[in-house]
Amino acid sequence: MAARAQLGRLFWGVYFVAENLVLWARSEPLGYAVNLLQAGAE
């Protein structure tokens, strides 16, 4: 059970970092390309 909680925490940590990277990328000129990639992935 503890391992699962640790895995969940790790997942949220990675998700949080990824979300911040996306927000940062969107504020950059490069963000346009990121938005296109995301639109294609969805």
Gaussian input, Z-matrix of N, CA and C with variables (Angstrom, degrees):
# hf/3-21g

backbone

0 1
 N
 C     1     B1
 C     2     B2     1     A1
 N     3     B3     2     A2     1     D1
 C     4     B4     3     A3     2     D2
 C     5     B5     4     A4     3     D3
 N     6     B6     5     A5     4     D4
 C     7     B7     6     A6     5     D5
 C     8     B8     7     A7     6     D6
 N     9     B9     8     A8     7     D7
 C    10    B10     9     A9     8     D8
 C    11    B11    10    A10     9     D9
 N    12    B12    11    A11    10    D10
 C    13    B13    12    A12    11    D11
 C    14    B14    13    A13    12    D12
 N    15    B15    14    A14    13    D13
 C    16    B16    15    A15    14    D14
 C    17    B17    16    A16    15    D15
 N    18    B18    17    A17    16    D16
 C    19    B19    18    A18    17    D17
 C    20    B20    19    A19    18    D18
 N    21    B21    20    A20    19    D19
 C    22    B22    21    A21    20    D20
 C    23    B23    22    A22    21    D21
 N    24    B24    23    A23    22    D22
 C    25    B25    24    A24    23    D23
 C    26    B26    25    A25    24    D24
 N    27    B27    26    A26    25    D25
 C    28    B28    27    A27    26    D26
 C    29    B29    28    A28    27    D27
 N    30    B30    29    A29    28    D28
 C    31    B31    30    A30    29    D29
 C    32    B32    31    A31    30    D30
 N    33    B33    32    A32    31    D31
 C    34    B34    33    A33    32    D32
 C    35    B35    34    A34    33    D33
 N    36    B36    35    A35    34    D34
 C    37    B37    36    A36    35    D35
 C    38    B38    37    A37    36    D36
 N    39    B39    38    A38    37    D37
 C    40    B40    39    A39    38    D38
 C    41    B41    40    A40    39    D39
 N    42    B42    41    A41    40    D40
 C    43    B43    42    A42    41    D41
 C    44    B44    43    A43    42    D42
 N    45    B45    44    A44    43    D43
 C    46    B46    45    A45    44    D44
 C    47    B47    46    A46    45    D45
 N    48    B48    47    A47    46    D46
 C    49    B49    48    A48    47    D47
 C    50    B50    49    A49    48    D48
 N    51    B51    50    A50    49    D49
 C    52    B52    51    A51    50    D50
 C    53    B53    52    A52    51    D51
 N    54    B54    53    A53    52    D52
 C    55    B55    54    A54    53    D53
 C    56    B56    55    A55    54    D54
 N    57    B57    56    A56    55    D55
 C    58    B58    57    A57    56    D56
 C    59    B59    58    A58    57    D57
 N    60    B60    59    A59    58    D58
 C    61    B61    60    A60    59    D59
 C    62    B62    61    A61    60    D60
 N    63    B63    62    A62    61    D61
 C    64    B64    63    A63    62    D62
 C    65    B65    64    A64    63    D63
 N    66    B66    65    A65    64    D64
 C    67    B67    66    A66    65    D65
 C    68    B68    67    A67    66    D66
 N    69    B69    68    A68    67    D67
 C    70    B70    69    A69    68    D68
 C    71    B71    70    A70    69    D69
 N    72    B72    71    A71    70    D70
 C    73    B73    72    A72    71    D71
 C    74    B74    73    A73    72    D72
 N    75    B75    74    A74    73    D73
 C    76    B76    75    A75    74    D74
 C    77    B77    76    A76    75    D75
 N    78    B78    77    A77    76    D76
 C    79    B79    78    A78    77    D77
 C    80    B80    79    A79    78    D78
 N    81    B81    80    A80    79    D79
 C    82    B82    81    A81    80    D80
 C    83    B83    82    A82    81    D81
 N    84    B84    83    A83    82    D82
 C    85    B85    84    A84    83    D83
 C    86    B86    85    A85    84    D84
 N    87    B87    86    A86    85    D85
 C    88    B88    87    A87    86    D86
 C    89    B89    88    A88    87    D87
 N    90    B90    89    A89    88    D88
 C    91    B91    90    A90    89    D89
 C    92    B92    91    A91    90    D90
 N    93    B93    92    A92    91    D91
 C    94    B94    93    A93    92    D92
 C    95    B95    94    A94    93    D93
 N    96    B96    95    A95    94    D94
 C    97    B97    96    A96    95    D95
 C    98    B98    97    A97    96    D96
 N    99    B99    98    A98    97    D97
 C   100   B100    99    A99    98    D98
 C   101   B101   100   A100    99    D99
 N   102   B102   101   A101   100   D100
 C   103   B103   102   A102   101   D101
 C   104   B104   103   A103   102   D102
 N   105   B105   104   A104   103   D103
 C   106   B106   105   A105   104   D104
 C   107   B107   106   A106   105   D105
 N   108   B108   107   A107   106   D106
 C   109   B109   108   A108   107   D107
 C   110   B110   109   A109   108   D108
 N   111   B111   110   A110   109   D109
 C   112   B112   111   A111   110   D110
 C   113   B113   112   A112   111   D111
 N   114   B114   113   A113   112   D112
 C   115   B115   114   A114   113   D113
 C   116   B116   115   A115   114   D114
 N   117   B117   116   A116   115   D115
 C   118   B118   117   A117   116   D116
 C   119   B119   118   A118   117   D117
 N   120   B120   119   A119   118   D118
 C   121   B121   120   A120   119   D119
 C   122   B122   121   A121   120   D120
 N   123   B123   122   A122   121   D121
 C   124   B124   123   A123   122   D122
 C   125   B125   124   A124   123   D123

   B1=1.4630
   B2=1.5259
   B3=1.3239
   B4=1.4658
   B5=1.5269
   B6=1.3341
   B7=1.4633
   B8=1.5247
   B9=1.3284
   B10=1.4677
   B11=1.5263
   B12=1.3320
   B13=1.4676
   B14=1.5264
   B15=1.3291
   B16=1.4618
   B17=1.5269
   B18=1.3217
   B19=1.4607
   B20=1.5242
   B21=1.3297
   B22=1.4602
   B23=1.5131
   B24=1.3254
   B25=1.4636
   B26=1.5241
   B27=1.3363
   B28=1.4646
   B29=1.5216
   B30=1.3457
   B31=1.4610
   B32=1.5166
   B33=1.3424
   B34=1.4624
   B35=1.5189
   B36=1.3325
   B37=1.4616
   B38=1.5214
   B39=1.3254
   B40=1.4682
   B41=1.5232
   B42=1.3343
   B43=1.4658
   B44=1.5252
   B45=1.3330
   B46=1.4619
   B47=1.5281
   B48=1.3279
   B49=1.4648
   B50=1.5257
   B51=1.3316
   B52=1.4631
   B53=1.5266
   B54=1.3371
   B55=1.4610
   B56=1.5253
   B57=1.3376
   B58=1.4619
   B59=1.5225
   B60=1.3281
   B61=1.4611
   B62=1.5193
   B63=1.3309
   B64=1.4646
   B65=1.5254
   B66=1.3363
   B67=1.4692
   B68=1.5248
   B69=1.3387
   B70=1.4623
   B71=1.5271
   B72=1.3296
   B73=1.4631
   B74=1.5278
   B75=1.3336
   B76=1.4614
   B77=1.5157
   B78=1.3318
   B79=1.4600
   B80=1.5277
   B81=1.3238
   B82=1.4618
   B83=1.5325
   B84=1.3262
   B85=1.4719
   B86=1.5315
   B87=1.3119
   B88=1.4565
   B89=1.5244
   B90=1.3319
   B91=1.4537
   B92=1.5182
   B93=1.3104
   B94=1.4649
   B95=1.5264
   B96=1.3267
   B97=1.4599
   B98=1.5269
   B99=1.3316
   B100=1.4621
   B101=1.5250
   B102=1.3243
   B103=1.4635
   B104=1.5237
   B105=1.3238
   B106=1.4648
   B107=1.5286
   B108=1.3359
   B109=1.4593
   B110=1.5184
   B111=1.3283
   B112=1.4623
   B113=1.5202
   B114=1.3205
   B115=1.4618
   B116=1.5305
   B117=1.3213
   B118=1.4547
   B119=1.5195
   B120=1.3345
   B121=1.4642
   B122=1.5218
   B123=1.3208
   B124=1.4666
   B125=1.5241
   A1=110.15
   A2=115.64
   A3=119.75
   A4=110.61
   A5=115.25
   A6=119.86
   A7=110.43
   A8=115.87
   A9=120.31
   A10=110.34
   A11=116.41
   A12=120.87
   A13=109.97
   A14=115.76
   A15=120.70
   A16=109.98
   A17=116.11
   A18=121.33
   A19=109.85
   A20=115.95
   A21=120.71
   A22=111.27
   A23=115.97
   A24=120.68
   A25=109.91
   A26=115.97
   A27=121.14
   A28=110.00
   A29=115.83
   A30=120.95
   A31=110.83
   A32=116.22
   A33=119.85
   A34=110.94
   A35=117.28
   A36=120.59
   A37=110.68
   A38=116.02
   A39=121.25
   A40=110.09
   A41=115.64
   A42=120.78
   A43=110.55
   A44=115.58
   A45=121.00
   A46=110.98
   A47=116.25
   A48=121.26
   A49=110.18
   A50=116.36
   A51=120.66
   A52=110.75
   A53=115.86
   A54=120.92
   A55=110.53
   A56=116.19
   A57=120.22
   A58=111.46
   A59=116.46
   A60=120.55
   A61=110.67
   A62=116.23
   A63=120.76
   A64=110.15
   A65=116.28
   A66=120.37
   A67=110.38
   A68=116.23
   A69=120.57
   A70=109.97
   A71=115.92
   A72=120.59
   A73=110.84
   A74=116.37
   A75=120.34
   A76=111.44
   A77=117.05
   A78=120.28
   A79=110.85
   A80=116.02
   A81=121.65
   A82=109.31
   A83=118.00
   A84=120.75
   A85=110.52
   A86=115.25
   A87=123.64
   A88=111.43
   A89=116.31
   A90=121.62
   A91=113.06
   A92=116.61
   A93=120.25
   A94=110.54
   A95=115.72
   A96=121.10
   A97=110.31
   A98=117.09
   A99=121.53
   A100=110.08
   A101=116.31
   A102=120.47
   A103=110.98
   A104=116.76
   A105=120.77
   A106=110.50
   A107=116.40
   A108=120.95
   A109=110.52
   A110=116.22
   A111=120.46
   A112=110.87
   A113=116.67
   A114=120.88
   A115=109.68
   A116=116.48
   A117=120.57
   A118=112.11
   A119=116.22
   A120=120.89
   A121=111.76
   A122=117.19
   A123=120.49
   A124=112.44
   D1=-41.64
   D2=179.94
   D3=-63.74
   D4=-36.58
   D5=179.57
   D6=-63.41
   D7=-39.65
   D8=-179.80
   D9=-65.55
   D10=-40.62
   D11=178.87
   D12=-63.66
   D13=-39.63
   D14=179.53
   D15=-66.05
   D16=-40.87
   D17=179.17
   D18=-63.89
   D19=-41.05
   D20=178.44
   D21=-62.47
   D22=-42.13
   D23=179.53
   D24=-64.25
   D25=-41.23
   D26=178.54
   D27=-62.37
   D28=-43.87
   D29=179.59
   D30=-58.98
   D31=-47.15
   D32=-179.01
   D33=-65.90
   D34=-34.66
   D35=177.72
   D36=-63.48
   D37=-45.93
   D38=179.07
   D39=-64.35
   D40=-42.80
   D41=-179.66
   D42=-61.86
   D43=-43.22
   D44=-179.54
   D45=-61.81
   D46=-44.90
   D47=179.02
   D48=-63.25
   D49=-44.74
   D50=-179.94
   D51=-61.48
   D52=-42.26
   D53=179.72
   D54=-61.69
   D55=-42.59
   D56=178.86
   D57=-65.06
   D58=-38.78
   D59=177.87
   D60=-62.73
   D61=-41.00
   D62=179.16
   D63=-64.47
   D64=-45.12
   D65=179.28
   D66=-61.43
   D67=-41.67
   D68=179.53
   D69=-66.15
   D70=-43.70
   D71=-178.69
   D72=-62.27
   D73=-38.49
   D74=-179.34
   D75=-66.06
   D76=-28.27
   D77=-179.30
   D78=-81.94
   D79=-8.48
   D80=178.68
   D81=-99.37
   D82=161.60
   D83=175.75
   D84=-55.91
   D85=-32.95
   D86=179.55
   D87=-63.97
   D88=-19.76
   D89=-178.44
   D90=-57.86
   D91=-31.08
   D92=179.95
   D93=-60.96
   D94=-44.14
   D95=178.85
   D96=-65.32
   D97=-39.48
   D98=179.24
   D99=-62.22
   D100=-42.77
   D101=178.83
   D102=-61.99
   D103=-40.76
   D104=178.74
   D105=-64.14
   D106=-42.13
   D107=179.34
   D108=-63.33
   D109=-43.34
   D110=179.85
   D111=-64.45
   D112=-41.77
   D113=179.56
   D114=-61.86
   D115=-37.73
   D116=179.52
   D117=-71.63
   D118=-30.85
   D119=-178.42
   D120=-76.59
   D121=-27.46
   D122=-176.36
   D123=-82.34

